[in-house]
Structure formats: structure tokens, C-alpha cells
Amino acid sequence: MFKQMYKEKFMRFPEGRAKALTLSYDDGVSADKRLLKLFSRYGLKGAFNLNNPLYGEGKHGTMSEAEALNAYKDCGQEIALHGDKHIFLSKVPLSEAASEILDNRNYLERTYNKIVRGMAYAYGDFNQKVKDMLAALGVIYARTTKSTHGFELPVDWLELNPTCHHTEEVFEELTEKFLSADPNAEFKKRGPLLYYVWGHSYEFDDNGNWNAIEDFAERVSNRNDIWYATGAEIYGYVKAYEGLVYSADGELVYNPSHTDLWLDVRGRTYKIGAGGTVKL
């Protein structure tokens, strides 16, 4: 084996899994109630990106505030930001964009009694100034609408490009590619895979194709090689992994975080417990 490959280390998700799956759905519409039940039935995890004063306006079946609280409170999914009024953040003064996000965050945190730090850009709109502002407001990731059709982990978490929208023609093809992939069987390309799907649940009503997401959920569920997690959970795990401390020769690794972590070295998976040191 080449020496340079012999020393390489690859992140693994909890329990040594090489793949993770997450979903992201926008706008707080009534069809989310059906989608939430589907997620619960199949053990899927994701983020529901919510506005606040748009409740009950009727667009795409937007829920009332009471309906939304009943649907999302204690639902086991991530509640994430989508802006106070669902505006184009790059088309207003930065102070107004900041209020749009901070008002949304304050509202959601008060309403659902949890810290809210993930986000999806309304209309997929942002620029560098908006990204810098989000970082200052404590947002840890922000999902765009630009598909990668790949499974790489984000490089820039405030410009998190998803794998695909569920209406794209390549959706089924990408699902099969993800399910059949086995990074552990590769020699050089052993990096972890993230499948990130997004959309709006009202589209299943509009297109009369709830079977598309139901078939998807059944296909991807109950697999021991996939970590089903929210965007915030994946972000937290990756950042903890990036905080691992190695000895000069790379053979000792210390985990200063409170999270158990896994990595692959030379085809062997190691667990580095929270606060622990492991010889590789």
C-alpha cells in the first residue's frame, strides 16, 4: 500500500456509518402534517424551515399559528429559520435583513422553546454580506436551492448546497446511487457521503404524487449503513470531528468534545469516545 494512503483518515458518522441522510422542507404548510407522519413512520430526520407572520394567509395551504404549534412542537424534527416575512435578503438594507432573521429566530425559539440555528434561504437568495451577517447572528448553516447532484459534505456551511430537489428527474437515480455506494469498499475515495434532499410538501398535493416521497422513504429507511439526522446534528458532528487533536506522527488522537466520534484509518473504523485518546 502506498505510504501516503496508509496514513489517510476519513470521518465516519455515529456507529461508524459512512453515509448520512437529511431532508429540508420549507414554508410551514398544511401538507407538512402528512410529511411529518411519514418521517416518523420511517425514521427519517430533517428540518422544517418556518416563517412567522405568514401563518394563515392561505398560500399553498399555510397553517395557522395554532396548527403549526400543534404540528411541529415535539415532532422530533429540526425547526429552522426561513425569515420573518420570507423576503429576498440581498435586496434590502443589511439592517433590515438582520431584523428579518433575528425576529424569525426570536419568534421560533420562544414558540418552540428550543435553540434555532439552522436556516434555508427564502427564494435561495443571498450574497456574501448576508452570509457574514448570518454568522454574526449565530446561524450555523443556511441551505441554498442550488443542487450539486453529489454527496460531498459542505465546504461553506452558510452556502450549503443540497444534493437535489425531490421534483428533479435525477431524484430516483441519485437515490439509487447513494444507496448502492460503499465508501468502505473503496481504496482512495473513502470519504463520507451526505444525501441532502429538499422541497415543499405542498408540491406532493399539487402534483398528485405523494407516492414519490412515500416510495423514497420506504427505500432509504431502516438501513444500518445510514445515519438519519437533522442538518444541525450533522453540522455539530462534523465540527466536533474537525476538533480532533492528533500527535505529531498522527498515530494518537484525542477527542476534546462531548461527542463520541468515529474515523476510518487503513480500512479499520475507530471510535474515539468523548474526552478520550486512542492509538490508531
Backbone torsions as a table, in degrees:
resi	resn	phi	psi	omega
1	MET	NA	139.3	178.3
2	PHE	-61.9	138.0	-176.4
3	LYS	-60.0	-40.3	-177.5
4	GLN	-65.9	-29.9	176.5
5	MET	-78.3	-29.3	-176.7
6	TYR	-63.3	-28.0	-176.0
7	LYS	-96.5	-7.5	-173.9
8	GLU	-68.2	145.2	-178.8
9	LYS	-124.1	136.9	-176.4
10	PHE	-126.9	132.6	178.6
11	MET	-64.7	141.5	170.0
12	ARG	-125.2	146.3	179.9
13	PHE	-78.9	175.4	-177.3
14	PRO	-47.5	140.3	-177.1
15	GLU	65.4	19.8	176.0
16	GLY	80.6	11.3	-178.9
17	ARG	-68.9	144.4	-178.9
18	ALA	-96.3	-6.4	-175.7
19	LYS	-131.4	147.6	175.5
20	ALA	-133.9	150.2	-179.8
21	LEU	-132.6	133.0	174.2
22	THR	-143.6	157.4	180.0
23	LEU	-130.2	160.0	-175.9
24	SER	-147.0	121.5	-176.8
25	TYR	-128.7	138.4	-167.4
26	ASP	-106.0	154.7	158.7
27	ASP	91.0	-8.8	175.8
28	GLY	63.9	49.7	-177.4
29	VAL	-96.8	163.1	-175.2
30	SER	-59.7	-32.7	179.6
31	ALA	-63.4	-17.5	176.1
32	ASP	-60.0	-30.0	-178.7
33	LYS	-61.7	-41.2	176.8
34	ARG	-69.1	-39.1	-179.7
35	LEU	-66.8	-38.7	177.6
36	LEU	-60.5	-41.1	177.5
37	LYS	-64.5	-37.6	178.4
38	LEU	-65.1	-45.1	177.8
39	PHE	-58.8	-45.0	-179.2
40	SER	-63.0	-42.1	-178.4
41	ARG	-63.5	-37.7	-174.7
42	TYR	-105.0	4.0	176.8
43	GLY	72.0	27.4	178.9
44	LEU	-87.5	154.5	-179.0
45	LYS	-128.8	148.8	178.9
46	GLY	-172.7	-172.4	-179.8
47	ALA	-114.9	140.6	172.7
48	PHE	-113.4	114.6	-170.1
49	ASN	-94.9	114.0	-166.7
50	LEU	-117.7	143.9	168.1
51	ASN	-93.6	-173.3	173.4
52	ASN	-123.3	-60.6	-173.8
53	PRO	-77.4	0.8	179.2
54	LEU	-80.2	-9.5	-178.2
55	TYR	-54.2	133.8	172.2
56	GLY	80.2	6.6	-179.3
57	GLU	-77.6	-12.3	174.4
58	GLY	93.6	-12.7	-179.2
59	LYS	-68.3	119.9	-179.5
60	HIS	56.3	27.3	178.3
61	GLY	74.1	38.5	179.5
62	THR	-58.7	135.1	-178.2
63	MET	-74.3	154.1	169.6
64	SER	-72.0	166.0	-179.8
65	GLU	-60.3	-41.7	-179.8
66	ALA	-65.9	-41.6	177.3
67	GLU	-61.4	-43.7	-178.6
68	ALA	-63.7	-44.2	179.3
69	LEU	-60.3	-43.1	179.7
70	ASN	-66.1	-35.0	-177.2
71	ALA	-76.7	-44.6	-170.2
72	TYR	-95.5	-23.3	-177.9
73	LYS	-65.8	127.3	179.2
74	ASP	59.1	32.1	-178.3
75	CYS	-84.4	-9.4	179.8
76	GLY	82.9	4.6	179.1
77	GLN	-112.2	169.5	178.2
78	GLU	-82.4	135.1	170.3
79	ILE	-96.6	126.0	-174.7
80	ALA	-131.9	166.1	-175.6
81	LEU	-78.4	147.8	173.0
82	HIS	-145.1	12.4	179.3
83	GLY	95.5	148.0	179.5
84	ASP	-63.4	-50.2	-175.4
85	LYS	-116.7	9.2	178.4
86	HIS	60.0	56.2	-177.4
87	ILE	-107.3	168.1	173.0
88	PHE	-76.7	109.6	-173.1
89	LEU	-66.2	-30.3	-177.4
90	SER	-83.5	-3.4	-175.6
91	LYS	-105.7	12.1	177.5
92	VAL	-131.3	162.5	175.1
93	PRO	-55.5	148.4	-175.6
94	LEU	-59.6	-33.6	178.3
95	SER	-63.4	-37.7	178.7
96	GLU	-70.9	-38.1	176.8
97	ALA	-63.5	-39.1	178.8
98	ALA	-64.6	-41.8	177.6
99	SER	-63.9	-37.9	178.8
100	GLU	-57.0	-42.0	-178.1
101	ILE	-82.8	-43.8	-177.6
102	LEU	-66.7	-39.8	176.8
103	ASP	-63.2	-40.9	178.3
104	ASN	-63.0	-45.0	-179.0
105	ARG	-64.7	-45.8	179.4
106	ASN	-60.0	-43.5	-179.5
107	TYR	-62.6	-49.0	-177.3
108	LEU	-66.1	-38.6	-179.7
109	GLU	-67.7	-39.7	176.8
110	ARG	-67.1	-42.0	-174.1
111	THR	-70.4	-42.2	-174.0
112	TYR	-105.6	0.6	175.1
113	ASN	54.5	45.8	175.9
114	LYS	-150.2	156.7	178.6
115	ILE	-75.8	129.9	-176.5
116	VAL	-117.2	116.0	-174.7
117	ARG	-132.6	-9.8	176.3
118	GLY	-90.4	167.7	-173.9
119	MET	-161.6	155.5	167.5
120	ALA	-125.8	132.1	179.6
121	TYR	-67.9	127.6	172.6
122	ALA	-62.5	129.5	-177.5
123	TYR	61.8	9.8	-177.8
124	GLY	68.5	20.9	-171.4
125	ASP	-97.6	130.6	177.0
126	PHE	-168.0	169.2	169.2
127	ASN	-147.2	-176.8	-175.4
128	GLN	-63.8	-38.2	178.9
129	LYS	-62.7	-38.5	177.9
130	VAL	-64.8	-43.5	178.8
131	LYS	-60.7	-43.8	178.9
132	ASP	-62.7	-39.6	178.6
133	MET	-64.1	-42.7	179.6
134	LEU	-61.1	-41.8	178.3
135	ALA	-59.9	-40.6	179.8
136	ALA	-67.0	-27.0	-179.7
137	LEU	-90.5	3.6	175.2
138	GLY	87.1	13.0	176.5
139	VAL	-75.9	131.4	-174.7
140	ILE	-95.9	-28.2	175.4
141	TYR	-151.0	154.0	177.9
142	ALA	-142.9	120.6	-175.5
143	ARG	-85.1	135.1	176.2
144	THR	-92.8	-170.8	174.8
145	THR	-114.5	14.6	-177.1
146	LYS	-95.0	114.3	-177.3
147	SER	-76.7	140.6	175.3
148	THR	-97.3	-25.2	-172.6
149	HIS	57.5	24.7	177.6
150	GLY	-132.4	-177.3	-174.3
151	PHE	-126.0	23.5	-178.9
152	GLU	-75.5	150.1	172.8
153	LEU	-69.8	150.8	-179.7
154	PRO	-61.7	143.9	171.2
155	VAL	-91.0	-41.0	178.5
156	ASP	-117.8	107.7	-174.9
157	TRP	-70.3	-17.7	176.0
158	LEU	-92.0	6.2	170.5
159	GLU	-139.5	61.2	-172.9
160	LEU	-83.8	103.4	179.6
161	ASN	-85.2	125.1	-178.8
162	PRO	-74.6	167.9	176.0
163	THR	-66.8	-50.4	-179.1
164	CYS	-168.0	164.9	170.2
165	HIS	-89.8	146.9	-174.5
166	HIS	-68.6	-11.1	178.4
167	THR	-90.5	-6.2	-177.7
168	GLU	-69.3	146.5	-179.0
169	GLU	-61.3	-26.9	-177.0
170	VAL	-85.8	2.7	-176.1
171	PHE	-55.5	-51.9	-178.7
172	GLU	-66.2	-39.2	179.6
173	GLU	-63.4	-43.1	178.9
174	LEU	-66.1	-37.9	177.9
175	THR	-60.7	-46.1	179.2
176	GLU	-64.1	-40.8	179.3
177	LYS	-62.4	-41.6	179.0
178	PHE	-65.4	-46.6	-177.5
179	LEU	-64.8	-36.3	-176.1
180	SER	-83.8	-16.6	-179.0
181	ALA	-66.7	144.3	177.4
182	ASP	-140.8	87.0	179.8
183	PRO	-56.2	-29.9	-179.3
184	ASN	-66.3	-21.2	-179.5
185	ALA	-90.5	-6.3	-179.3
186	GLU	-86.1	161.0	177.0
187	PHE	-98.4	-52.7	-177.4
188	LYS	-94.5	-40.6	-174.4
189	LYS	-97.5	74.7	-176.0
190	ARG	-103.4	8.2	-177.8
191	GLY	-65.5	156.3	-179.2
192	PRO	-69.8	157.4	-178.8
193	LEU	-116.7	139.6	175.9
194	LEU	-124.9	121.4	175.3
195	TYR	-102.5	116.7	-173.9
196	TYR	-121.1	109.6	-176.9
197	VAL	-109.7	139.7	178.6
198	TRP	-137.5	169.0	176.9
199	GLY	167.9	-161.0	175.4
200	HIS	-129.1	130.4	-176.3
201	SER	-66.8	-25.5	179.2
202	TYR	-64.2	-19.5	179.0
203	GLU	-65.4	-28.4	176.5
204	PHE	-69.4	-34.5	173.8
205	ASP	-69.7	-47.9	-177.1
206	ASP	-60.4	-39.5	-176.1
207	ASN	-95.7	-2.7	179.6
208	GLY	58.6	39.3	-175.6
209	ASN	-135.5	49.0	174.6
210	TRP	-58.0	-23.8	178.7
211	ASN	-60.9	-26.7	-178.9
212	ALA	-62.5	-47.4	-179.3
213	ILE	-79.0	-31.0	177.8
214	GLU	-66.6	-43.0	177.7
215	ASP	-64.8	-41.0	178.2
216	PHE	-60.2	-48.3	-177.8
217	ALA	-60.0	-41.8	179.9
218	GLU	-65.7	-39.0	-177.8
219	ARG	-67.8	-40.4	-172.3
220	VAL	-92.0	-9.4	-173.1
221	SER	-81.6	162.6	172.1
222	ASN	56.4	41.5	177.2
223	ARG	-111.4	134.3	-177.1
224	ASN	-81.2	-2.6	178.6
225	ASP	-101.7	5.3	-178.3
226	ILE	-121.7	134.6	170.9
227	TRP	-94.7	119.6	178.8
228	TYR	-94.2	112.8	-170.7
229	ALA	-146.8	161.8	174.3
230	THR	-82.7	166.2	177.2
231	GLY	-59.5	-41.9	-179.6
232	ALA	-66.3	-37.5	178.4
233	GLU	-65.3	-41.8	179.4
234	ILE	-65.8	-44.8	176.8
235	TYR	-55.8	-49.2	-177.8
236	GLY	-60.5	-40.7	-179.4
237	TYR	-67.2	-46.0	-178.9
238	VAL	-61.4	-43.0	-179.4
239	LYS	-66.2	-36.9	176.2
240	ALA	-64.7	-41.4	178.7
241	TYR	-62.3	-41.9	179.9
242	GLU	-64.9	-16.7	179.2
243	GLY	-89.5	1.6	177.6
244	LEU	-58.9	143.9	-178.5
245	VAL	-114.7	127.8	-176.9
246	TYR	-111.2	151.6	170.6
247	SER	-69.6	168.6	-175.6
248	ALA	-60.0	-35.0	-179.5
249	ASP	-89.2	-0.5	177.1
250	GLY	76.6	9.7	-175.1
251	GLU	-97.8	-14.9	174.0
252	LEU	-115.0	138.1	179.0
253	VAL	-133.5	133.0	-179.2
254	TYR	-115.3	134.6	179.8
255	ASN	-106.8	101.1	-178.1
256	PRO	-80.5	-3.7	-175.7
257	SER	-85.9	176.4	176.2
258	HIS	-96.7	14.4	-176.4
259	THR	-117.2	130.1	172.3
260	ASP	-65.0	137.4	-176.5
261	LEU	-128.8	155.9	-179.7
262	TRP	-129.3	146.1	174.1
263	LEU	-146.3	158.9	-179.8
264	ASP	-112.0	126.8	176.1
265	VAL	-134.6	125.3	176.9
266	ARG	58.1	31.7	179.4
267	GLY	81.1	5.6	178.3
268	ARG	-114.8	137.6	-179.4
269	THR	-96.3	129.9	179.4
270	TYR	-114.9	142.2	170.8
271	LYS	-102.0	126.2	175.4
272	ILE	-110.4	100.0	-175.9
273	GLY	-63.7	157.0	178.9
274	ALA	-54.4	125.3	179.4
275	GLY	76.3	4.4	-174.5
276	GLY	-98.9	163.4	175.0
277	THR	-123.4	135.4	-176.7
278	VAL	-129.6	139.3	172.6
279	LYS	-91.5	127.4	-175.8
280	LEU	-89.7	NA	NA
